């Protein structure tokens, strides 16, 4: 898709705006977007990173004897507090104490204790699978013109859908 502004370059920025309850979408190349004061996604900060950066500012007083920078990527704790982003996986262990404090503030703890996914009631999923299987069999019975078998399958499907066991 070409840029709507210059019509020459490939559109890389897709800007959606809502004004007066009307949504407009513009497709712009990077050059035209920069000319309009928009930046590409590489330098834009994410809302979560901004939030973490704000929370990190409160950590400054609580930090005790933290190392200055990560030996792997060179990120400092001050850089993390500004951006809300870690530089590499090793940053987790280097800034462990500060991150634990931040996670405790954000989540109320440092251990995951969230909800566990439970599938739907097993008998419900078994019943649904049985209905799907019966419908396939019904289709094959109709295609082969075995109408007596098709009628029996239809009745089984109706009973299962009504909540009765077949």
The 8 nearest C-alpha neighbors of each residue, nearest first, counted from 0:
[[1, 10, 9, 2, 26, 8, 3, 11],
 [2, 0, 9, 10, 6, 8, 3, 7],
 [1, 3, 27, 10, 6, 28, 4, 26],
 [4, 2, 6, 26, 27, 5, 1, 25],
 [3, 5, 2, 6, 27, 31, 26, 28],
 [6, 4, 7, 2, 3, 8, 31, 28],
 [5, 7, 2, 1, 3, 4, 8, 9],
 [8, 6, 5, 1, 2, 9, 4, 28],
 [9, 7, 1, 2, 28, 6, 10, 5],
 [8, 10, 1, 2, 28, 0, 11, 7],
 [11, 9, 28, 2, 27, 1, 26, 0],
 [10, 12, 28, 29, 27, 9, 13, 26],
 [13, 11, 27, 26, 10, 28, 14, 29],
 [14, 12, 26, 25, 27, 15, 11, 24],
 [13, 15, 25, 24, 12, 26, 16, 27],
 [16, 14, 24, 23, 25, 13, 22, 17],
 [15, 17, 23, 22, 24, 18, 14, 21],
 [18, 16, 22, 21, 20, 23, 19, 15],
 [17, 19, 21, 20, 16, 22, 23, 15],
 [18, 20, 21, 17, 22, 16, 23, 15],
 [19, 21, 18, 17, 22, 16, 23, 15],
 [22, 20, 18, 17, 19, 23, 16, 24],
 [21, 23, 17, 16, 18, 20, 24, 15],
 [24, 22, 16, 15, 17, 21, 25, 14],
 [23, 25, 15, 14, 16, 26, 22, 13],
 [26, 24, 14, 13, 27, 15, 23, 3],
 [25, 27, 13, 10, 2, 3, 12, 14],
 [28, 26, 2, 10, 12, 3, 32, 11],
 [27, 29, 10, 11, 2, 31, 30, 9],
 [28, 30, 32, 31, 33, 11, 27, 12],
 [29, 31, 33, 32, 28, 34, 27, 8],
 [30, 32, 34, 33, 28, 29, 27, 35],
 [33, 31, 37, 29, 35, 34, 30, 27],
 [32, 34, 36, 37, 30, 35, 31, 38],
 [35, 33, 31, 32, 36, 30, 37, 29],
 [36, 34, 32, 33, 37, 31, 30, 38],
 [37, 35, 33, 34, 32, 38, 31, 30],
 [38, 36, 33, 32, 35, 39, 34, 29],
 [39, 37, 33, 40, 36, 32, 43, 42],
 [38, 40, 41, 42, 43, 37, 29, 12],
 [39, 41, 43, 42, 38, 44, 12, 45],
 [42, 40, 39, 43, 38, 44, 45, 12],
 [43, 41, 40, 39, 44, 38, 45, 37],
 [44, 42, 40, 41, 45, 39, 38, 37],
 [45, 43, 42, 48, 46, 49, 40, 82],
 [44, 46, 48, 47, 49, 43, 50, 40],
 [47, 45, 49, 48, 50, 44, 51, 43],
 [48, 46, 50, 49, 45, 51, 83, 44],
 [47, 49, 83, 51, 45, 50, 46, 52],
 [50, 48, 52, 46, 47, 51, 83, 53],
 [49, 51, 47, 53, 52, 48, 46, 54],
 [52, 50, 83, 54, 48, 53, 49, 55],
 [51, 53, 83, 55, 80, 49, 50, 54],
 [54, 52, 50, 55, 51, 56, 49, 57],
 [53, 55, 51, 52, 56, 57, 50, 101],
 [56, 54, 80, 52, 58, 57, 53, 51],
 [57, 55, 53, 58, 54, 80, 59, 52],
 [56, 58, 55, 59, 54, 60, 53, 61],
 [57, 59, 55, 61, 56, 60, 62, 97],
 [60, 58, 61, 62, 57, 56, 55, 80],
 [59, 61, 58, 62, 57, 63, 56, 55],
 [62, 60, 58, 59, 63, 97, 57, 100],
 [63, 61, 59, 60, 97, 58, 65, 64],
 [62, 64, 65, 61, 60, 96, 97, 59],
 [63, 65, 66, 62, 67, 96, 61, 97],
 [66, 64, 63, 67, 62, 94, 96, 97],
 [67, 65, 68, 64, 93, 94, 69, 76],
 [66, 68, 75, 65, 76, 69, 74, 77],
 [69, 67, 75, 74, 73, 66, 70, 76],
 [68, 70, 73, 74, 71, 72, 90, 93],
 [71, 69, 73, 72, 68, 74, 89, 93],
 [72, 70, 69, 73, 89, 87, 90, 74],
 [71, 73, 74, 69, 70, 86, 87, 90],
 [72, 74, 69, 68, 70, 71, 75, 86],
 [75, 73, 68, 69, 72, 86, 78, 76],
 [76, 74, 68, 78, 77, 67, 73, 69],
 [75, 77, 79, 78, 80, 68, 67, 74],
 [76, 78, 80, 75, 79, 81, 74, 59],
 [79, 77, 81, 75, 76, 80, 82, 74],
 [80, 78, 76, 83, 82, 81, 77, 84],
 [79, 81, 55, 52, 77, 78, 83, 56],
 [82, 80, 78, 79, 52, 83, 77, 56],
 [81, 83, 79, 84, 52, 80, 78, 48],
 [82, 84, 52, 48, 51, 79, 80, 81],
 [85, 83, 82, 79, 48, 86, 52, 51],
 [84, 86, 87, 79, 90, 83, 74, 88],
 [85, 87, 74, 72, 84, 90, 88, 73],
 [86, 88, 89, 90, 85, 72, 71, 91],
 [89, 87, 90, 91, 86, 85, 92, 71],
 [88, 90, 91, 87, 92, 93, 71, 69],
 [91, 89, 93, 88, 92, 87, 94, 69],
 [92, 90, 89, 95, 94, 93, 88, 98],
 [91, 93, 95, 90, 89, 94, 88, 96],
 [92, 94, 90, 95, 91, 69, 89, 66],
 [95, 93, 92, 97, 91, 96, 90, 98],
 [94, 96, 92, 98, 93, 97, 91, 99],
 [97, 95, 99, 98, 94, 100, 62, 65],
 [98, 96, 100, 99, 95, 94, 62, 101],
 [97, 99, 101, 95, 100, 96, 102, 94],
 [98, 100, 102, 96, 101, 97, 95, 103],
 [101, 99, 103, 97, 98, 102, 104, 96],
 [100, 102, 98, 104, 103, 99, 105, 97],
 [103, 101, 105, 99, 104, 100, 106, 109],
 [102, 104, 108, 107, 100, 101, 106, 105],
 [105, 103, 101, 102, 107, 106, 100, 108],
 [106, 104, 102, 103, 107, 101, 108, 54],
 [107, 105, 103, 108, 102, 104, 109, 101],
 [106, 108, 103, 104, 105, 102, 109, 110],
 [109, 107, 103, 106, 110, 102, 104, 111],
 [108, 110, 103, 102, 99, 111, 107, 106],
 [109, 111, 108, 112, 103, 106, 107, 102],
 [112, 110, 113, 109, 108, 106, 114, 107],
 [111, 113, 110, 114, 108, 115, 109, 106],
 [114, 112, 111, 115, 110, 116, 106, 108],
 [113, 115, 116, 112, 117, 111, 118, 110],
 [114, 116, 117, 113, 112, 118, 111, 119],
 [117, 115, 118, 114, 119, 113, 120, 112],
 [116, 118, 115, 119, 120, 114, 121, 124],
 [119, 117, 120, 116, 121, 124, 115, 123],
 [120, 118, 121, 117, 124, 123, 122, 116],
 [119, 121, 123, 122, 118, 124, 117, 125],
 [122, 120, 124, 123, 119, 125, 118, 126],
 [121, 123, 125, 124, 120, 126, 119, 127],
 [124, 122, 126, 120, 121, 125, 127, 119],
 [125, 123, 127, 121, 126, 122, 128, 120],
 [126, 124, 122, 128, 123, 127, 121, 129],
 [125, 127, 129, 123, 124, 128, 122, 130],
 [128, 126, 124, 130, 129, 125, 123, 131],
 [127, 129, 125, 131, 130, 126, 124, 132],
 [128, 130, 126, 132, 127, 131, 133, 125],
 [131, 129, 133, 127, 132, 128, 156, 134],
 [132, 130, 134, 128, 133, 129, 127, 135],
 [131, 133, 129, 135, 130, 134, 128, 136],
 [132, 134, 136, 130, 135, 131, 137, 129],
 [135, 133, 137, 131, 136, 132, 130, 138],
 [136, 134, 138, 132, 137, 133, 139, 131],
 [135, 137, 133, 139, 134, 138, 140, 132],
 [138, 136, 134, 140, 149, 135, 139, 152],
 [137, 139, 135, 141, 136, 140, 142, 134],
 [140, 138, 142, 136, 137, 141, 143, 135],
 [139, 141, 137, 145, 143, 149, 138, 142],
 [140, 142, 144, 138, 143, 139, 145, 149],
 [143, 141, 139, 144, 140, 138, 145, 137],
 [142, 144, 140, 141, 145, 139, 146, 138],
 [143, 145, 141, 142, 146, 140, 149, 139],
 [146, 144, 140, 143, 148, 147, 141, 149],
 [145, 147, 149, 148, 144, 150, 141, 140],
 [148, 146, 150, 149, 145, 151, 140, 144],
 [147, 149, 151, 146, 150, 145, 152, 140],
 [150, 148, 146, 152, 137, 140, 147, 151],
 [151, 149, 153, 147, 152, 148, 146, 154],
 [152, 150, 148, 154, 153, 149, 155, 147],
 [151, 153, 155, 149, 154, 150, 137, 148],
 [154, 152, 150, 156, 151, 155, 149, 157],
 [153, 155, 157, 151, 152, 156, 158, 150],
 [156, 154, 152, 158, 157, 153, 165, 159],
 [157, 155, 159, 153, 154, 158, 130, 160],
 [156, 158, 154, 160, 155, 159, 161, 153],
 [159, 157, 161, 163, 155, 156, 160, 165],
 [160, 158, 162, 156, 163, 161, 157, 164],
 [159, 161, 157, 162, 158, 156, 163, 130],
 [162, 160, 158, 159, 163, 157, 156, 164],
 [163, 161, 159, 160, 158, 164, 157, 126],
 [162, 164, 158, 159, 161, 165, 160, 157],
 [165, 163, 159, 162, 158, 155, 126, 161],
 [164, 155, 159, 158, 163, 156, 154, 157]]
